[in-house]
Amino acid sequence: MKKILFLAFCSVNFIFVEAQKHQFLEPPKFSDADLSKQKSALDENAPAEILYKSLHFSIDNNTGNLVKKAFYRVKIYDKDKAEDWLNLEVPLYQNGSNQETLSKMKAFTYNLENGVSVATKVDKSSKYKSKESKYVSISKFAFPNVKNGSVIEYQYEVNSPFLFIVPEIVIETDTPSLYTEYVLDSPSNIAYNVNYTGFLSPKHREVEEKTMYGANYRTYRFGYENVKGFKSEKFVNNDMNYRTKISAELHSTNFRELKLYSSSWEQIKERLYENEDFGGELKKTKLAKEHMPAGIPGMTDETAKANAIFNYVKNTFTWNKDRGIYTEDGIKKMLETKTGNAAEINLFLVMMMREAGIKADPLTISTVSNGLINIASPNVSNMNFVIAAIRTKDGFHLYDATAKQSSMDQLPPRDWNQFGVLMAKDKVQQLSMINAKTSFTYLTAQAKINDDGSISGTYSDRDTGTYAMFAKENYDDNADKYKKQYKDNFAIDFNDIDSKVLESGDFESTMKFSSENLIDKIGKKMIINPMLFLSKSSNEFDQADARKYLIDFTSPFTRVKKIVLEIPEGYTVEEMPKNKKIVTDDKEIEYSYIAEQKGRTVEVISTTKILSPNYPKEYYPAFKQIWGVASKQENQVISLVKK
């Protein structure tokens, strides 16, 4: 089956001519009329609206630094639903003695009081700084006196010695925008590649050479008007891949001589192997030799040997949750502490496999939350994770030792992001990353119907493969919240909830339940949905508008719901649900519902099978139809009559 994904990747290198010149970098004066606005004309339900947004990046001709200027003016309609706008966060980067500085910060909250606009200045005392990593700290400010109807306004300037990457700017945010502009001004001897992703076209555009700041500059200017808030869709793993965005990266400098920074993937590979925190670590083969478990060198089966090394690394070392393709404290330190970042653990895995004679190489990837790699614009900053790939007679196999439940070609959900870049010593190549292993979900309830119309029993929820890792991640994030979801989702009295990883790597939660609300008792009759609380009450494929994006499940899956009901003494089954099976012509999507009476029990099994991890948007009607059938089937009832 052919999978389709439409994304726009391009480098901007053209000149637009407009009849009337639009003025960039000229914020309109504050208007009291903005305080009187009751709702957004772009979306009447929007809790906030961007009135004016300007991001201006320029190179200071005197210092050679990158200057980042931001100006925002935002209308708040519903403060309780606009929490993201109530606090301002400015990330600042540092590397050794080089660090970014924040200056010219001004921030106000405007309110209409007795018909007059009143400005409340953001006090410096509300500022605090948090350190996210050794490279990033965040300066945070809280806006005071924000009410429904307020307008917040802020501007700041960041002076940066880091010219390589201009921050990516998202044009399509969740908040509608009356006007958003992006401006990049660069001296003629410093050139950038400007990358444009998405579907929206700017109304105002300038890409030209001109004299600015007393020198020759090349300027990129894009202005957008009346941009509606981005509407996400269900079953999309990262909607940032579809939003309109602009980013820029340093291509070259030409002072006394031309120096190229923009690279091919081959050049990036060479630089990685020259970097002491990547290739330098891979050269420390003595560490791999010293820590090779006994018995592995004598193994003859290549795959078995690779799996044995993987299990040793996975079970011996613990990931500290830090991503990245470079080591931080180094592999030697990881061997001492048994803890390391992604690069330290997986580069050591590559070292171990190479030492054992296996053809192993690092595979650099961008995790799902980081967005897709822009293959048309090679840059090391596109990637934020590294895993291991081995090449056998059967093809490539992938490993990620940062996840305890992982195995060969069974990667954590975050890794499955279409493709990665293999940094082999002899060559670089793109590897397709399709999650072909099916994940299974088994939802099983065994219950007894009591004569008084109540019901009690046990319930288990077991996931395998990728979905087991999903469940384990959610459980690790907040165990209490994870357990509470059962009561919240089903409105059933669950108790004795026990969640754990099984020896197989599956993740299972078991519990007891009871309810007096699942059965309608009418005279001598009991009416009950045999699916109990597991019935599909709604169609998740309920999108009214035409589907725009890829339908993504991360993994092929089979979901089995099995309910076994014990009928109370003195009752007989008067009416049973009808069975049903529906499948698409290409066998990609299948659903079945089977209900049977077996002596004093009624057994119901519903099975949903999805053969691929993702589907083109054209499959949406098929999913909508089958999910609709499932909802109808799973809301059938049985009638029990007292003799």
Helices and strands as residue ranges (DSSP letters): E 9-11, H 33-36, E 48-59, E 66-76, G 79-81, G 83-85, E 87-95, E 98-99, E 101-113, E 116-121, G 124-126, E 128-131, E 136-142, E 151-160, E 165-170, E 177-187, E 190-197, E 204-212, E 215-227, G 239-241, E 245-254, E 258-260, H 265-274, H 279-282, H 285-290, H 302-316, E 318-319, H 331-337, E 339-340, H 342-355, E 360-365, G 368-370, G 380-382, E 385-392, E 395-399, G 413-415, E 418-423, E 428-433, E 439-449, E 455-463, H 465-477, H 479-490, E 493-501, E 507-515, E 519-522, E 525-528, G 532-534, E 551-552, E 557-566, E 571-575, E 580-583, E 589-598, E 601-610, E 614-615, G 617-619, H 620-633, E 638-642
